Amino acid sequence: MDETTATLIEALRAQVLKKGYGGMRGLALAFKSLDIDFSKRIVFEELKIGIESYGIRMSEGYLRRLFKALDKDNSGGIDFLEFMKALEPPMKSHRKVVINEAFDKLDVTKDDVLNVEDMKDYTGKDELSKK
């Protein structure tokens, strides 16, 4: 992603957070507020109205660029997962450390993949493979 597009996404993220839409639940509420027709996707016109309501001044070209960046599958609409992935704040470095430590502890086979064998070894139970 180029720097300009990243800046546009950051501007939207900042305004969403400024409106009090923090965390997963807040982003879900922000998505709902932008999804004017309740179609479970945000089309270009809805994004345009939402951007204006957030007080962000953006040219038509930049708005189209933002929309294209958010609409990862080029479906003509931004679905909830696309919206969440784009606007969720980056993970704090200390959280990454904790997650990596937990992963390393669970990855008994040290193949950088968690699988049933790792979980059996970690829990000492064979119940995970029974279904």
Phi and psi in degrees as a GROMACS rama.xvg file:
@    title "Ramachandran Plot"
@    xaxis  label "Phi"
@    yaxis  label "Psi"
@TYPE xy
-76.7751  165.079  ASP-2
-63.1669  -39.1581  GLU-3
-63.655  -45.4647  THR-4
-63.7447  -41.289  THR-5
-61.071  -38.5242  ALA-6
-66.3832  -39.7445  THR-7
-63.5657  -44.145  LEU-8
-64.6436  -40.7014  ILE-9
-63.9336  -37.6598  GLU-10
-63.0349  -43.0665  ALA-11
-65.3681  -44.6025  LEU-12
-58.2905  -44.9144  ARG-13
-62.05  -41.4733  ALA-14
-70.7872  -37.1361  GLN-15
-61.9997  -45.2229  VAL-16
-66.0105  -38.2205  LEU-17
-62.7831  -32.9262  LYS-18
-75.0307  -2.03534  LYS-19
93.9675  10.8523  GLY-20
-93.511  75.4802  TYR-21
-101.974  154.982  GLY-22
72.4204  -179.429  GLY-23
-61.6936  -45.9015  MET-24
-64.0141  -41.5927  ARG-25
-63.9353  -41.0222  GLY-26
-65.3341  -35.0903  LEU-27
-63.4731  -41.4761  ALA-28
-65.7665  -39.5436  LEU-29
-62.5925  -42.9462  ALA-30
-59.4513  -47.319  PHE-31
-60.8217  -37.9143  LYS-32
-68.1583  -28.3152  SER-33
-84.495  -25.3934  LEU-34
-82.7069  76.0106  ASP-35
-60.699  -38.9109  ILE-36
-92.7179  7.15657  ASP-37
58.0247  34.8216  PHE-38
-88.2923  -1.37235  SER-39
68.8353  22.0454  LYS-40
-153.204  148.607  ARG-41
-101.843  117.819  ILE-42
-90.4913  170.443  VAL-43
-53.215  -48.3264  PHE-44
-61.641  -37.1776  GLU-45
-66.5437  -41.4891  GLU-46
-62.907  -41.7564  LEU-47
-59.9777  -46.7629  LYS-48
-63.4511  -43.2034  ILE-49
-63.8533  -43.3288  GLY-50
-59.5387  -44.4574  ILE-51
-64.0036  -40.5874  GLU-52
-67.2103  -25.8344  SER-53
-81.6163  -3.32214  TYR-54
79.9669  18.4962  GLY-55
-92.3477  123.596  ILE-56
-95.2329  121.911  ARG-57
-145.152  136.229  MET-58
-66.1205  160.292  SER-59
-57.712  -39.9524  GLU-60
-63.2915  -45.0561  GLY-61
-67.0164  -37.121  TYR-62
-63.6787  -42.1782  LEU-63
-64.4203  -37.6339  ARG-64
-64.4888  -43.1703  ARG-65
-62.3322  -46.6638  LEU-66
-58.8374  -46.2297  PHE-67
-61.4312  -38.6252  LYS-68
-67.2432  -36.1875  ALA-69
-77.7745  -33.7222  LEU-70
-84.1483  73.3955  ASP-71
-58.8117  -34.9382  LYS-72
-93.2688  6.8108  ASP-73
54.3216  38.2359  ASN-74
-86.4233  -8.09736  SER-75
91.3779  5.28352  GLY-76
-154.45  152.009  GLY-77
-97.8384  114.717  ILE-78
-85.4888  174.179  ASP-79
-59.0369  -44.498  PHE-80
-65.7972  -39.7309  LEU-81
-61.6254  -42.8072  GLU-82
-62.6483  -47.4657  PHE-83
-63.1612  -46.5119  MET-84
-61.1695  -38.0426  LYS-85
-73.759  -36.1093  ALA-86
-102.758  -11.1913  LEU-87
-63.5659  135.789  GLU-88
-64.9044  149.878  PRO-89
-61.1785  148.284  PRO-90
-70.2665  137.818  MET-91
-64.6053  146.558  LYS-92
-61.5701  -36.831  SER-93
-67.6709  -30.8879  HIS-94
-69.6863  -38.5099  ARG-95
-60.9184  -40.1953  LYS-96
-61.829  -46.7146  VAL-97
-62.7296  -43.7029  VAL-98
-64.3916  -43.2741  ILE-99
-63.9058  -38.3556  ASN-100
-64.1282  -43.0486  GLU-101
-64.0994  -43.0774  ALA-102
-60.6187  -47.3838  PHE-103
-59.8974  -36.7423  ASP-104
-69.2864  -38.94  LYS-105
-75.2646  -28.9535  LEU-106
-79.5162  74.5956  ASP-107
-62.2666  -37.5716  VAL-108
-79.462  -7.54769  THR-109
54.6706  39.0888  LYS-110
-106.162  12.3672  ASP-111
62.4215  24.4094  ASP-112
-138.447  133.644  VAL-113
-91.9143  126.509  LEU-114
-138.404  -178.123  ASN-115
-59.5285  -39.562  VAL-116
-59.4879  -43.2068  GLU-117
-60.6451  -43.8693  ASP-118
-68.6547  -37.2938  MET-119
-63.6199  -45.1846  LYS-120
-62.8914  -39.0603  ASP-121
-71.8724  -42.7877  TYR-122
-87.6001  -19.842  THR-123
75.4529  15.6915  GLY-124
-119.234  148.33  LYS-125
-97.9702  3.27257  ASP-126
-66.9339  -22.8599  GLU-127
-66.8335  -27.5086  LEU-128
-88.2759  -7.80777  SER-129
-89.3462  129.308  LYS-130
